[in-house]
Amino acid sequence: MNAEKAAIYCRISREDEQKKDESESIQNQRAMLQEYAKNQGWEVYETYVDEDYSGADHARPAFLRLIADAQQKRFSVVLCKTQSRFTRDMELVEEYIHRKFLLWGIRFVAVVDHIDTALDNNKKARQINGLINEWYLEDLSQNIKSVLDVKRRQGQYIGSFALYGYQKDPFNRHHLVPDPPAAQVVQNIFSLYLQGLGKRAIAQRLNGLGVPNPTAYKQLQGLRYQNGFANPRGLWNKQTIARILQNEMYTGTLVQGKKRKVSYKSKQLLGVPQSQWVRVPNAHEGIVPPEIFFAVQKALQTRTKEGKQGQKHPLAGLVFCAQCKSPMQKNQTTYKGTTRNYLQCKCYGANGGCTSHSIRLDRLLQAVAQAMKARIQNGYTPNLEAIIKKAQKSVLPVLQPPKPQQQRNALLQALGQLYIDKAAGVLTLEEYTRLHAQLKERLAALEDCAPSPAYTALKAQPQDATAFLKGCLAFETPPLFLARQMVEKVYVGEKSKNAQQVEIVWR
């Protein structure tokens, strides 16, 4: 008579290892169950082992293999030390131990709990065990939530990977410190946006310079970081730029608790209302001054569309019809081969709507620029030196141009690391060749970037405030960052003969 075949299942979680419980070790479980199977006269078909997996996890690799083999009836007994080693989830208890195993002719035995599905009067004990394990999981989940919430409120960073622009402090993994190459990219993104470039245009510029996107950058550093939404070629897109521009953590404020799990049984995440986010100011060194960050938020709130080149005009979202107070929207017209941009009332053409109030965008920008310069020259602020000093301290670091040399050095370092990884066998020849080609392509694409006029003027630090302003504001159209600081709204009236009224409401 052939002996029954038994499948041994062993599991240990991270928590079991942290408790240093030797009785729960894989070696102990295996030895105990092999001895038990021998005494029962069972032949061990295979030992299935899941290390560092929770009893609530439905996707344990060895567990799934065991279930698949059970369905194929490759053994007739599933043998565990305790029912909780098999699962702590009552749903899995009912699905497999009480239903599918019975249909497949599989007997379930848990030695320490005296659980045996071959015994008719044993079901209540199994269900009670299942409930106790379920309660244990629920209590454990609540305890973990409480611990993490305390860490968040203490200003400890609990993410698995550092935010792009930062790295984890080598002396404290719950603290962030700036990562200079990536921090420089973040500062450039804020600078370019305040200079008038849209999110798409910024992404295109970074791709042109060969700057790897956040996911590719982390992977080039050897981190096992995965992002299903990232471009597989390491390219930037407008969504990534938008997330960086809206992230307050770059000011030094730690913001956590934005999402929560539906329950301890599910990995699905739900958004948490902003009022319930955990915000800890000055938790780490900021790489974007708060004045710059909030100026960008004001610009983002206008929600204006970018042009085909990914660039907004400096007054986007600030121009309104003087008659009906509706926003003015941009349109293009082409006449005799010349294309011009116009603004016209959004209600123009609607039933009972307004008239066109059309105005050429370039002429409006020139008019507003002249008014801004006149306002400054006529004593816009009584303390120009203080304004300049503040700008040199907070704005200058963000307006400075990209530093291709830093990016070039980082790429050269990555090329060297690739060779080391290939020699060590970490990378296959195919992987090495592909990554090497990508890095060489990015190196070839690097080119110098000229500083903006505002940066040049601030860097010069002239002694005379009036001379500084004349140099800094030598523009034909208003810079976006300055327009947002000075202009509240612009009202455009209907054109009458050769005159058209333009009213500026100053901040």
C-alpha positions as CSV (number, residue, x, y, z in Angstrom):
1,M,0.0,0.0,0.0
2,N,1.4,3.4,-1.1
3,A,2.0,5.9,1.7
4,E,0.1,9.2,1.7
5,K,2.0,12.2,0.4
6,A,2.2,15.3,2.5
7,A,3.1,18.8,1.6
8,I,4.9,20.7,4.4
9,Y,4.3,24.5,4.5
10,C,6.6,26.7,6.6
11,R,6.3,30.5,6.9
12,I,8.1,33.2,8.9
13,S,7.4,36.9,8.9
14,R,9.7,39.9,9.6
15,E,8.0,40.4,12.9
16,D,8.8,36.8,13.9
17,E,12.5,37.4,13.1
18,Q,12.5,40.7,15.0
19,K,11.2,38.9,18.1
20,K,14.1,36.4,17.8
21,D,11.7,33.6,18.4
22,E,13.8,30.5,17.6
23,S,10.7,28.2,17.9
24,E,9.2,29.9,14.9
25,S,12.3,29.6,12.7
26,I,12.1,27.8,9.4
27,Q,14.6,25.2,10.5
28,N,12.5,24.4,13.6
29,Q,9.2,24.2,11.7
30,R,10.7,22.0,9.0
31,A,12.4,19.5,11.5
32,M,9.2,19.3,13.6
33,L,6.9,18.6,10.6
34,Q,9.2,16.1,9.0
35,E,9.3,14.2,12.3
36,Y,5.5,14.3,12.5
37,A,5.1,13.1,8.9
38,K,7.5,10.2,9.6
39,N,5.6,9.2,12.7
40,Q,2.3,9.2,10.7
41,G,3.9,7.1,7.9
42,W,3.5,10.0,5.3
43,E,5.9,10.6,2.5
44,V,7.0,14.2,2.2
45,Y,6.2,15.4,-1.3
46,E,7.8,18.9,-1.0
47,T,8.5,21.5,1.6
48,Y,7.1,24.9,0.7
49,V,8.8,27.9,2.4
50,D,7.9,31.6,2.5
51,E,10.4,33.8,4.4
52,D,9.6,37.4,5.4
53,Y,5.9,37.2,4.4
54,S,2.9,38.1,6.5
55,G,0.2,35.6,7.2
56,A,-2.3,38.0,5.7
57,D,-0.5,38.2,2.3
58,H,-2.5,36.5,-0.4
59,A,0.4,36.5,-2.9
60,R,3.1,34.5,-1.1
61,P,5.1,32.7,-3.8
62,A,5.5,29.3,-2.1
63,F,1.9,29.5,-0.8
64,L,0.6,30.0,-4.4
65,R,2.7,27.1,-5.6
66,L,1.3,24.9,-2.9
67,I,-2.3,25.8,-3.8
68,A,-1.6,25.1,-7.5
69,D,-0.1,21.7,-6.7
70,A,-3.0,20.9,-4.3
71,Q,-5.4,21.6,-7.1
72,Q,-3.5,19.1,-9.3
73,K,-3.8,16.6,-6.4
74,R,-0.1,15.9,-6.2
75,F,-0.4,15.2,-2.5
76,S,-3.3,14.5,-0.1
77,V,-2.2,16.3,3.1
78,V,-1.1,19.9,3.8
79,L,1.0,19.9,7.0
80,C,1.7,23.1,9.1
81,K,3.0,23.8,12.5
82,T,0.0,26.0,13.3
83,Q,-3.0,27.2,11.3
84,S,-1.6,30.8,11.5
85,R,1.5,29.6,9.6
86,F,-0.8,28.7,6.7
87,T,-2.8,31.9,7.0
88,R,-4.1,34.5,9.5
89,D,-6.9,35.6,7.1
90,M,-10.3,34.2,7.9
91,E,-11.3,34.5,4.3
92,L,-8.4,32.1,3.2
93,V,-9.4,29.7,6.0
94,E,-12.9,29.5,4.6
95,E,-11.8,29.4,1.0
96,Y,-9.2,26.7,1.2
97,I,-9.3,24.8,4.5
98,H,-13.2,24.6,4.7
99,R,-14.0,24.5,1.0
100,K,-11.5,23.9,-1.8
101,F,-9.3,21.4,0.1
102,L,-12.4,19.3,0.8
103,L,-13.4,19.4,-2.9
104,W,-9.8,18.5,-3.9
105,G,-9.6,15.7,-1.3
106,I,-6.9,17.5,0.6
107,R,-6.6,17.0,4.4
108,F,-5.3,19.9,6.4
109,V,-3.3,19.3,9.6
110,A,-1.8,21.9,12.0
111,V,0.2,20.0,14.7
112,V,0.4,22.5,17.6
113,D,-3.3,23.6,17.3
114,H,-4.5,20.0,17.0
115,I,-6.3,21.0,13.8
116,D,-7.3,18.2,11.5
117,T,-10.0,18.4,8.8
118,A,-10.3,14.6,8.9
119,L,-12.1,15.0,12.3
120,D,-15.7,16.0,12.0
121,N,-15.9,17.7,15.4
122,N,-12.8,19.9,14.6
123,K,-14.4,22.6,12.5
124,K,-15.3,24.9,15.4
125,A,-11.7,24.8,16.7
126,R,-10.5,25.8,13.2
127,Q,-13.0,28.7,13.0
128,I,-12.1,30.0,16.5
129,N,-8.4,29.8,15.6
130,G,-9.2,31.7,12.4
131,L,-11.0,34.5,14.3
132,I,-8.2,34.8,16.9
133,N,-5.6,35.1,14.0
134,E,-7.9,37.7,12.3
135,W,-8.1,39.8,15.5
136,Y,-4.3,39.5,15.9
137,L,-3.8,40.9,12.4
138,E,-6.3,43.8,13.0
139,D,-4.5,44.7,16.3
140,L,-1.1,44.5,14.6
141,S,-2.3,46.8,11.8
142,Q,-3.6,49.4,14.3
143,N,-0.3,49.2,16.3
144,I,1.7,49.8,13.1
145,K,-0.5,52.7,12.1
146,S,-0.1,54.3,15.5
147,V,3.7,53.9,15.4
148,L,4.0,55.4,11.8
149,D,1.7,58.3,12.8
150,V,3.9,59.1,15.7
151,K,7.0,59.0,13.5
152,R,5.3,61.4,10.9
153,R,4.4,63.9,13.6
154,Q,7.9,63.8,15.0
155,G,9.2,64.8,11.5
156,Q,10.6,61.5,10.6
157,Y,10.6,60.5,6.9
158,I,9.1,57.0,6.6
159,G,9.2,56.5,2.8
160,S,11.1,53.6,1.3
161,F,12.9,56.0,-1.1
162,A,13.9,59.6,-0.8
163,L,12.0,62.3,-2.7
164,Y,13.8,63.3,-5.9
165,G,16.2,66.1,-5.1
166,Y,17.1,64.5,-1.7
167,Q,18.8,61.4,-0.4
168,K,18.5,59.6,3.0
169,D,20.9,60.8,5.6
170,P,23.5,58.1,6.0
171,F,23.4,58.6,9.8
172,N,19.6,58.7,10.1
173,R,17.4,57.0,7.5
174,H,14.4,58.9,8.7
175,H,16.0,62.3,7.7
176,L,16.4,63.8,4.3
177,V,19.4,65.7,3.0
178,P,19.8,67.4,-0.4
179,D,21.3,65.4,-3.2
180,P,23.3,68.1,-5.0
181,P,22.9,67.0,-8.7
182,A,19.1,66.3,-8.4
183,A,18.5,69.3,-6.2
184,Q,20.1,71.5,-8.9
185,V,17.6,70.0,-11.4
186,V,14.6,70.8,-9.1
187,Q,15.8,74.4,-8.7
188,N,16.1,74.8,-12.4
189,I,12.6,73.5,-12.9
190,F,11.2,76.2,-10.6
191,S,13.4,78.8,-12.2
192,L,12.3,77.9,-15.8
193,Y,8.6,77.9,-14.8
194,L,8.9,81.4,-13.3
195,Q,10.7,82.6,-16.5
196,G,7.6,81.6,-18.4
197,L,8.2,78.1,-19.7
198,G,5.3,75.7,-19.4
199,K,5.6,72.2,-18.0
200,R,5.9,70.5,-21.4
201,A,8.6,72.9,-22.5
202,I,10.6,72.3,-19.3
203,A,10.3,68.5,-19.9
204,Q,11.6,69.0,-23.4
205,R,14.5,71.1,-22.3
206,L,15.6,68.5,-19.7
207,N,15.3,65.7,-22.2
208,G,17.4,67.8,-24.6
209,L,20.1,68.2,-22.0
210,G,20.1,64.5,-21.4
211,V,19.0,64.8,-17.7
212,P,17.5,61.4,-16.6
213,N,14.0,61.5,-15.1
214,P,13.6,60.8,-11.3
215,T,13.1,57.0,-11.9
216,A,16.1,56.6,-14.2
217,Y,18.2,58.7,-11.9
218,K,17.5,56.5,-8.9
219,Q,18.1,53.4,-10.9
220,L,21.5,54.8,-12.2
221,Q,22.4,55.2,-8.5
222,G,21.9,51.4,-8.0
223,L,18.5,51.7,-6.2
224,R,15.9,49.1,-6.9
225,Y,13.2,51.7,-7.5
226,Q,10.3,51.0,-9.8
227,N,7.6,53.3,-11.1
228,G,5.0,51.9,-13.4
229,F,4.1,55.4,-14.7
230,A,7.6,56.5,-15.6
231,N,8.9,56.7,-19.2
232,P,10.8,53.5,-19.9
233,R,13.5,55.5,-21.8
234,G,14.1,57.7,-18.8
235,L,12.5,60.8,-20.3
236,W,10.7,63.6,-18.5
237,N,7.0,64.5,-19.1
238,K,4.7,67.3,-18.0
239,Q,3.1,65.2,-15.3
240,T,6.4,64.7,-13.6
241,I,7.2,68.4,-13.8
242,A,3.8,69.2,-12.4
243,R,4.3,66.9,-9.4
244,I,7.7,68.6,-8.6
245,L,6.3,72.1,-8.9
246,Q,3.4,71.3,-6.5
247,N,5.5,69.5,-3.8
248,E,5.8,71.6,-0.7
249,M,8.5,69.3,0.7
250,Y,11.1,71.1,-1.4
251,T,10.7,74.1,1.0
252,G,11.8,72.0,3.9
253,T,8.3,71.1,5.2
254,L,7.8,67.4,5.6
255,V,4.4,66.4,4.2
256,Q,3.2,62.8,4.8
257,G,0.0,60.8,5.3
258,K,-1.5,61.8,1.9
259,K,-2.9,58.3,1.3
260,R,-4.1,55.4,3.5
261,K,-4.9,51.8,2.9
262,V,-8.5,50.7,2.5
263,S,-7.9,48.1,5.2
264,Y,-5.1,45.9,6.5
265,K,-6.3,43.2,4.0
266,S,-6.0,45.4,0.9
267,K,-3.1,47.2,-0.8
268,Q,-5.4,49.7,-2.4
269,L,-4.8,53.3,-1.4
270,L,-7.3,56.1,-0.9
271,G,-6.5,59.8,-0.9
272,V,-6.7,61.7,2.4
273,P,-8.2,65.2,2.6
274,Q,-5.4,67.8,2.6
275,S,-6.6,69.1,6.0
276,Q,-5.6,65.7,7.5
277,W,-2.1,65.6,6.0
278,V,0.8,65.6,8.5
279,R,2.9,68.7,7.9
280,V,6.1,69.4,9.9
281,P,7.9,72.6,8.9
282,N,11.7,72.8,8.9
283,A,12.1,69.0,9.1
284,H,14.9,69.0,6.6
285,E,16.9,71.5,4.5
286,G,14.8,73.2,1.9
287,I,16.2,73.4,-1.7
288,V,13.5,75.9,-3.0
289,P,12.8,79.1,-1.0
290,P,9.2,79.4,0.2
291,E,8.7,82.7,-1.7
292,I,9.6,80.9,-4.9
293,F,7.4,77.9,-4.2
294,F,4.3,80.0,-3.4
295,A,4.9,82.3,-6.4
296,V,4.8,79.1,-8.5
297,Q,1.6,77.9,-6.8
298,K,-0.1,81.3,-7.7
299,A,1.0,80.8,-11.3
300,L,-0.3,77.2,-11.4
301,Q,-3.7,78.2,-10.0
302,T,-4.5,80.2,-13.1
303,R,-4.9,76.9,-15.0
304,T,-4.2,78.5,-18.4
305,K,-3.3,76.3,-21.4
306,E,0.2,76.3,-22.7
307,G,1.0,77.2,-26.3
308,K,2.2,74.8,-28.9
309,Q,5.8,75.4,-27.8
310,G,4.8,74.6,-24.2
311,Q,5.1,78.3,-23.0
312,K,2.6,80.6,-21.4
313,H,2.5,84.3,-22.0
314,P,3.5,86.3,-18.8
315,L,-0.1,87.7,-18.3
316,A,-1.9,84.3,-18.7
317,G,-4.9,84.1,-16.5
318,L,-4.7,87.8,-15.5
319,V,-6.4,89.5,-18.5
320,F,-10.2,90.2,-18.4
321,C,-12.8,91.9,-20.5
322,A,-13.5,95.4,-19.2
323,Q,-17.2,95.1,-20.0
324,C,-18.4,91.6,-18.9
325,K,-15.4,90.8,-16.7
326,S,-14.9,87.4,-18.5
327,P,-11.4,86.1,-19.1
328,M,-9.7,86.9,-22.3
329,Q,-8.6,83.9,-24.3
330,K,-5.7,83.6,-26.8
331,N,-6.3,83.0,-30.5
332,Q,-4.0,83.0,-33.5
333,T,-4.6,84.6,-36.9
334,T,-2.5,84.4,-40.1
335,Y,-2.5,87.1,-42.6
336,K,-0.2,87.3,-45.7
337,G,2.0,84.7,-44.1
338,T,2.3,86.4,-40.8
339,T,0.9,84.7,-37.7
340,R,-0.1,86.9,-34.7
341,N,-1.5,86.1,-31.3
342,Y,-4.6,88.0,-30.1
343,L,-6.6,88.0,-26.9
344,Q,-10.4,88.3,-27.1
345,C,-13.3,88.1,-24.7
346,K,-14.3,84.5,-23.9
347,C,-18.0,85.4,-24.3
348,Y,-17.6,86.8,-27.8
349,G,-19.9,85.0,-30.2
350,A,-22.1,83.4,-27.5
351,N,-25.8,84.1,-27.5
352,G,-26.3,87.4,-25.8
353,G,-22.6,87.5,-25.2
354,C,-20.1,90.3,-25.3
355,T,-18.2,91.9,-28.1
356,S,-14.7,90.9,-29.2
357,H,-12.6,93.4,-27.2
358,S,-9.7,92.0,-29.3
359,I,-6.2,93.1,-28.7
360,R,-2.8,92.0,-30.1
361,L,-0.9,90.1,-27.4
362,D,2.5,91.6,-28.2
363,R,1.1,95.1,-28.0
364,L,-0.6,94.4,-24.6
365,L,2.6,92.9,-23.2
366,Q,4.6,95.9,-24.3
367,A,2.1,98.3,-22.7
368,V,2.1,96.4,-19.4
369,A,5.9,96.2,-19.5
370,Q,6.1,100.0,-19.9
371,A,3.6,100.6,-17.1
372,M,5.6,98.2,-14.8
373,K,8.9,100.0,-15.5
374,A,7.2,103.4,-14.9
375,R,5.7,102.3,-11.7
376,I,9.1,101.0,-10.4
377,Q,10.9,104.2,-11.5
378,N,8.2,106.3,-9.7
379,G,8.9,104.7,-6.4
380,Y,7.0,101.5,-6.5
381,T,8.6,100.6,-3.1
382,P,10.3,102.9,-0.6
383,N,13.0,100.3,0.3
384,L,14.5,99.1,-2.9
385,E,17.8,98.0,-1.2
386,A,15.9,95.6,1.1
387,I,14.0,94.1,-1.9
388,I,17.2,93.6,-3.8
389,K,19.0,92.0,-0.8
390,K,16.1,89.6,-0.3
391,A,16.0,88.8,-4.0
392,Q,19.8,88.1,-4.0
393,K,19.4,85.7,-1.0
394,S,16.2,83.8,-1.9
395,V,15.7,84.2,-5.7
396,L,19.2,84.0,-7.0
397,P,19.8,80.4,-6.1
398,V,16.7,79.4,-8.1
399,L,17.3,81.6,-11.1
400,Q,20.8,80.4,-11.7
401,P,21.3,78.6,-15.0
402,P,21.6,74.8,-15.2
403,K,25.2,73.5,-14.7
404,P,25.8,71.0,-17.5
405,Q,29.2,70.2,-16.0
406,Q,27.6,68.8,-12.9
407,Q,25.3,66.7,-15.1
408,R,28.3,65.6,-17.2
409,N,30.2,64.5,-14.2
410,A,27.3,62.6,-12.9
411,L,26.9,60.8,-16.2
412,L,30.6,60.0,-16.4
413,Q,30.4,58.6,-12.9
414,A,27.4,56.4,-13.9
415,L,29.4,55.2,-16.9
416,G,32.2,54.1,-14.6
417,Q,29.7,52.3,-12.3
418,L,28.2,50.5,-15.2
419,Y,31.6,49.0,-16.1
420,I,32.1,47.9,-12.5
421,D,28.7,46.3,-12.4
422,K,29.4,44.5,-15.7
423,A,32.8,43.2,-14.4
424,A,31.1,42.0,-11.1
425,G,28.4,40.2,-13.1
426,V,25.6,42.4,-11.8
427,L,24.7,43.4,-15.4
428,T,24.5,41.1,-18.4
429,L,26.3,42.2,-21.6
430,E,23.0,43.1,-23.1
431,E,22.0,45.3,-20.2
432,Y,25.4,46.9,-20.1
433,T,25.3,47.7,-23.8
434,R,21.8,49.2,-23.7
435,L,22.5,51.4,-20.6
436,H,25.9,52.4,-21.9
437,A,24.4,53.6,-25.2
438,Q,21.7,55.6,-23.3
439,L,24.3,57.4,-21.2
440,K,26.5,58.2,-24.1
441,E,23.5,59.6,-26.0
442,R,22.8,61.9,-23.0
443,L,26.4,63.0,-22.8
444,A,26.3,63.9,-26.5
445,A,23.1,66.0,-26.0
446,L,24.6,68.2,-23.2
447,E,25.0,71.8,-24.2
448,D,25.6,75.1,-22.3
449,C,22.7,77.1,-21.1
450,A,22.9,80.9,-20.9
451,P,21.8,82.6,-17.6
452,S,18.6,84.6,-17.6
453,P,18.7,88.5,-17.7
454,A,17.3,88.6,-14.1
455,Y,20.0,86.2,-12.9
456,T,22.7,88.4,-14.5
457,A,21.3,91.5,-13.0
458,L,21.0,90.1,-9.5
459,K,24.5,88.5,-9.7
460,A,26.1,91.8,-10.5
461,Q,24.9,93.3,-7.2
462,P,25.2,97.0,-8.1
463,Q,25.6,99.5,-5.4
464,D,22.8,101.8,-6.7
465,A,19.3,100.4,-6.4
466,T,17.9,102.5,-9.3
467,A,20.7,101.3,-11.6
468,F,20.0,97.7,-10.6
469,L,16.3,98.0,-11.4
470,K,17.0,99.7,-14.7
471,G,19.3,96.8,-15.6
472,C,17.1,94.0,-14.3
473,L,14.0,95.4,-15.9
474,A,15.4,96.1,-19.3
475,F,12.7,93.9,-20.9
476,E,10.4,94.3,-23.8
477,T,7.7,92.0,-22.3
478,P,7.3,91.5,-18.5
479,P,9.0,88.5,-17.0
480,L,6.4,86.0,-15.6
481,F,7.9,85.9,-12.1
482,L,7.8,89.8,-11.9
483,A,4.3,90.1,-13.5
484,R,2.9,87.7,-10.8
485,Q,4.3,89.8,-8.1
486,M,3.1,93.2,-9.4
487,V,-0.1,92.7,-11.4
488,E,-3.4,91.6,-10.0
489,K,-5.6,91.9,-13.1
490,V,-5.6,93.6,-16.5
491,Y,-8.9,94.9,-18.0
492,V,-9.1,95.4,-21.8
493,G,-11.8,97.7,-23.2
494,E,-13.4,97.7,-26.7
495,K,-11.3,99.3,-29.4
496,S,-12.6,102.7,-30.6
497,K,-10.9,104.0,-33.8
498,N,-7.2,103.9,-32.9
499,A,-7.6,104.0,-29.1
500,Q,-8.2,101.1,-26.7
501,Q,-8.3,101.4,-22.9
502,V,-6.2,99.1,-20.8
503,E,-6.6,99.3,-17.0
504,I,-4.0,97.6,-14.8
505,V,-5.0,96.6,-11.2
506,W,-1.7,96.5,-9.2
507,R,-1.1,94.1,-6.3
